[in-house]
Amino acid sequence: MKSILLGIVQGLTEFLPISSSGHLVLLKTLIGFEMPGVILEVFLHFGTLLSIIIYFRKRILSYLSKEKFPLIIIGTIPIVIIGIIFRSRIELMFSNPPLVFLMLFITGTILLLTLKKQNKDFLNLKNAFIIGISQAFALIPGISRSGITIASALMLGISKEESFEFSFILAIPALLGAFLLETAEIKLFQVNYFQLFNGIIAAFLSGLLALWIFYKILRKRSLHYFTYYLWFVSVVGGLLFLFFRSPF
């Protein structure tokens, strides 16, 4: 049951710009769910990876063209380099709730910066690389991958529709790479595969729902509406941790 709950939270928060990794760290600590390293996070991200593939199934092939495929390559380079160099340090961050509260606040502030940006540019190699750098920062729990990449694209002047699409297409190689890298080192006795399967299915279904909801919101509204939620969670959670050291 706990893995299903975590899967639902993963699916919803992965695509809404509020940080799935940050919410998973806090929820795992709250409900007392334990699994070695970042195995759970990686498998739940695989569930949301399936959501992206299904949702964008008609658009993915267009990114294999000679015009668009280089954008994916150049946008993926930063997260590969940072992920490999700082892998052990990143894993330690997943057991640090105070860091998560701080990063949630920073994510909210970044989203606020998109409030008055106008669409006047297009996606090119330079912009793809900048968006890729922002995606690398999302390795820190509490920094929303979808939030920071879409916000970066919007601040570069790229349209909402193209920002939304490129953000999630760019996530495919990153999530797939993380999944393959982590599963290659899993020891069979460490993992409850039944729990992971339940979590993946829950993340997949809730992820599809979150993608649909987020696109509707983004087209008609601004990312800054999510700022207030992130600031609230950051401040209230931080105060609870500071004064009570509980339930975290």
N, C-alpha and C positions, 0 to 999 in steps of 0.2 A: 504493500500500500504506500509506503514511504517513497519507493522508487517511482511509482505512478505520479504521486504528488510532485516530486522533483522534476519529472518529465514534463508535466503540464506547465510548471513554472518556467522550465527551460524553453519550451516552445513559445510561450507567450512573450517572455522577456528577451529572447534572442532576436526577435524581429521588431518588437517595439523598442525604441531607443532608450532603454532603461537598464541595460547591462544584465545579461543572463548569468555571467560568471559571478558578478557581485551578489545577485539574489540567491544563487545556489550556495555560495559560501555561507551566507547568513542563515539560510533555511536549513542547510545541513547541520550547522551548529545548534540551531534552535531545536530541531527534532532528534538530534543525537544520531544522525546517520553517518556511518563510517565506512570508508573504502580506501584502499591504498592510493597515495598520490593523487593524480587528476584523472584516474581511470573513468570514474563516473561522468565527469564533465565531458571527456572526449567521446564517450559512447552516446551521451545525450545530444552532443553536437552532431553526431552522425545521424540521429533522428531528424534534426532540423535541416541537415544537409539534404536528406531525402525530400523534405518539404520544398526546398528551393528548386530542386531538380524537377519535381512535379509541377510546381507553380509556374516556372519559367521554361517549361519543356519546349514551347514553340519559339523561344527566343535564344536558347542556348546555342543552337547551331549557327546562328548569325555571328556569334563571337568566335567561331572557328575560321572565319574568313581572314584573308591576308590583311585587311584593313583594321579589323578589331582584335584579332588574336594577340598582336604585339602589346595592346593595351593591358590585357590580362597578365601577360608575362612580366611587363615592367611594373605593374601594380602589385604583383605577388613577391617580387624580389625582396623588399624590405622586411616583410614578416618572416620569410624564410631565414634571412640572415640573423635577425634579432632573436627569433625563436630558437635557433641552433646555439647561438653564442650564450644566451642567457637562460637556457631551459631550466637548469636547476634552481636558479634564483626565482624564476617565474612560478615554479611549482610551490616554493615556500610561501609566496604571496597568498596562496589559496587557503592558508590557515591564519590569516591576519585580518580579522574583522575591522579594526580601526582604520587600516589602509583602505578597505572597501568603502567605508563611510566617506572618507576624504575623496576618493576617486568618483564616487557617485555625485558628490557636490561639484566636482570639476566637470563631469559630464553634463550636468544640468547647466552650468555656466556656458559651456561650449554651445549647447543647443540654443541658448538665449542670443548668441552672437549672430544667428541666422535670421533674426527677426526682420531686418530691412534690406536683405540682400536681393539684388535684381538679376534676372537671367540675361547674360550678355556674352557668354562664352560657350565653347563646345568642348567635348571630350577629346583630348589629344595625349601624346606620350608624356608631356610635362605634367599635365593635370592628373593623369593616371598614376604617375610616380608619387605625386604629392598625396593623393588619396591612399596609395599603398603605404606610405609612411604613417599616415593617420591610423590605418588598419593595424599596423604593428604595435601602436600604443595600446590597442584594445587587448593585447595579451595580458595587461594588468587587470586583475579582477576589479570591477567597479567602473571601468571605462567601457561604454557600450560600443561594440563594433559597428552595428548598423547606425547608431547615433553619430559617432565621430566621422565615419566615412561619408555619410549623406550630408552631414553638416559641412565637411570640408568641400565636398562637391558644390554645394549650394553657395558657399562663400567664394568659390572660384567662378561663380556665375553660371554654372550648369543648371539646366532645367530640372524641376522636381522629378519629372518622369524618368529622365535619363540618369539622374543621381540615384534614384530608387533602384532602377534596374541594374546599373553598374555595381552598386554597393553589394548586392546579393549575388550577382554573377561572379564578382571578385572573391566572394566568400567560398566558392566551391573548391578551388585548389587548396586554399588555406585549411579548410575543415577536413578535406580528404587527406591532405598531407599529415595533419596532426593525428588523425585517426589511425593511419597506417603506421606512423612512427610509434605511437603509444601501444597499439595492439601487438606490435612486433616484440615488445619487451614484457608482455603480460605473462605471469606464471599462472597456470590453470587453477591451482589451489587457492589463489588470492581472490578469485572473482566468483560472485554469485550470478551466474548467467541468466537465471530466471528473473532476478531483479533488473538486470541490465536490459533484457528483452522488453519487460513491461515499461521501463523508462523510455526506451527508444520509440515504442509505439505511441506512448502518451506525448512525447516530444514532437513526433511526426504530425499527429492529428492537430494538436494545439498550435503547432507551427504554421500549418496551412491556414488555420483560422486567423492567426496573428498577422500573417502576410496580407490577407485580404482586408483586414481591419486597418492596418497601418497605411496601405496604399490609399484607401478611402480618406483617411484622416489627412495624409500628406497633401493630397490633391486640393483639399478645400481649406486646410488649416496650416498652421506653422508648427515647426518642431518645438518652439519655445513653450508650448502648453505642457510638455513633459518636464520642463525645468522645475516647476513647482512641486511635482511629485518627487523628483529626485532630491531636491533640497530638503523636503519634509522628511524623507526616509533617512537622509544623511544626518540632519541635525537631531531628530528625535532618537534615532538609533545610536548616534554618538553619545548623546546625553545619558541614555540608558546604560550604555557600556561604561561610561565614565563614572557614574554615581552608584550603580548597582552591580556592575560586573555580571549581570544576569539578564536574560537567559544565556548570553553569549559567554 
